[in-house]
Amino acid sequence: MAFTLSIYPWVFYSRSDGNGGWHDTYVEKPHKTPAEEAALSPAQWQALLDQRNSFPELPLVNYTTQYGLGCFEGLKAFPQPDGSLKLFRPDRNGARMERSMIGLKMPGFPMARFVEANRQVVAKNAALGFRPQFQKEWEKDNFQNAEAIYLRPFSYSEPAIGLGLSTHPWVVVVATPVSSYFKEGSTAAVTTDKIRATPKGTGWIKCDANYVIPTLAKKEAEHQGYMEAIFLDAKTGQYIEEGSSCNFFAYLKNGSLVTPELGDTILPGITRESILTIAADLGIKTEVRKLSVDEVLAEATEVFVTGTAAGVSPLESLTHQGQKAAFSGGNHGEVSMALLKSLKGIQYGVAEDKHGWMVNVS
Ligand SMILES: *Cc1c(COP(=O)(O)O)cnc(C)c1O
């Protein structure tokens, strides 16, 4: 299952009226029961999924498909021991989506409406049986292979061919099941000399266009036998910014957990923000500042990347211009394991949610 697309039947979309108003619609795409779908041949199942991923309501040629003028979010709903489903900090995703849209000079989709749409998509699919159920054995490896529902909200522009701004965008929300994000195997990372984001650019916006260069860099890294590419700052090439779609943390010999400070070139991850809070709760010293690649090579004992899809993923090594440093033998170090355990415990409802992060679906 990992991170593949098998869209659940209920899809949400909303259209901007260009005046601050939005018109919400929920669509039930073709489906059978989950059990009947599981019994289909691969070809039959793909045909059904293709119908669910086809949306005649939306135009083919527009600013989003032609020029990458669009933004998106990624958040999860987690099955709970009591049988319910809860979203993790959907208000933070909603606030970021609104900021992203305004950053792209579109009408912003209001945060409360975003939260409601995501709740409803999960609830309507769950009512049809499209949902994972909590399993006790997930706890054994701290939910590293547990299932969840991944929600993908995104903006989509009106029909257009010339360059221009989107004044009447749609916002769409689809849901798909997920388990672990990274494939088994190497977790080695390498710095890339490609530039993800430049000062005064769009690096702080979760926009479609920002994903082109990271995809190329990650594929180049994979081609060289690494799992992940790490981006350095555009001006000096000395400071770590982030991974291909995840934020970067290093735990140093002096007992400090460091993550690069945000600016306009680093995406403000909600997992990043949550890990900083959890680290403080656990009594781990945190620092948010510039972090040079040389400092990581010389001083780090653990390195990991964070994101909704990636969770808390340790890197076994980092290579920069032929110089390689290895960390915690490729496994979770003590610190990243403690952080992962706390985060997943809250998300899967087996640890106290003391910051009120979890939101009921229905
Ligand atoms: C989405 C994203 C992240 C992670 O953000 P989360 O809110 O933690 O999922 C990190 N970096 C980039 C570039 C991203 O697009």
The ligand as a Tripos MOL2 file, in Angstrom:
@<TRIPOS>MOLECULE
LIG
   15    15     1     0     0
SMALL
NO_CHARGES

@<TRIPOS>ATOM
      1 C1          4.7780   19.4380    2.9460 C.3       1 LIG1
      2 C2          6.2200   19.7210    3.0390 C.ar      1 LIG1
      3 C3          6.9570   19.4590    4.2190 C.ar      1 LIG1
      4 C4          6.3550   18.7920    5.4270 C.3       1 LIG1
      5 O1          5.2950   19.4930    5.9840 O.3       1 LIG1
      6 P1          4.2800   18.7610    6.9860 P.3       1 LIG1
      7 O2          3.2920   19.8090    7.3020 O.co2     1 LIG1
      8 O3          5.0680   18.3210    8.1480 O.co2     1 LIG1
      9 O4          3.6900   17.6120    6.2380 O.co2     1 LIG1
     10 C5          8.2950   19.8120    4.2410 C.ar      1 LIG1
     11 N1          8.9020   20.3610    3.1670 N.ar      1 LIG1
     12 C6          8.2340   20.6100    2.0220 C.ar      1 LIG1
     13 C7          8.9510   21.2190    0.8760 C.3       1 LIG1
     14 C8          6.8770   20.2930    1.9260 C.ar      1 LIG1
     15 O5          6.2250   20.5410    0.7890 O.3       1 LIG1
@<TRIPOS>BOND
     1     1     2 1
     2     2     3 ar
     3     2    14 ar
     4     3     4 1
     5     3    10 ar
     6     4     5 1
     7     5     6 1
     8     6     7 2
     9     6     8 1
    10     6     9 1
    11    10    11 ar
    12    11    12 ar
    13    12    13 1
    14    12    14 ar
    15    14    15 1
@<TRIPOS>SUBSTRUCTURE
     1 LIG1         1 GROUP 0 **** ****
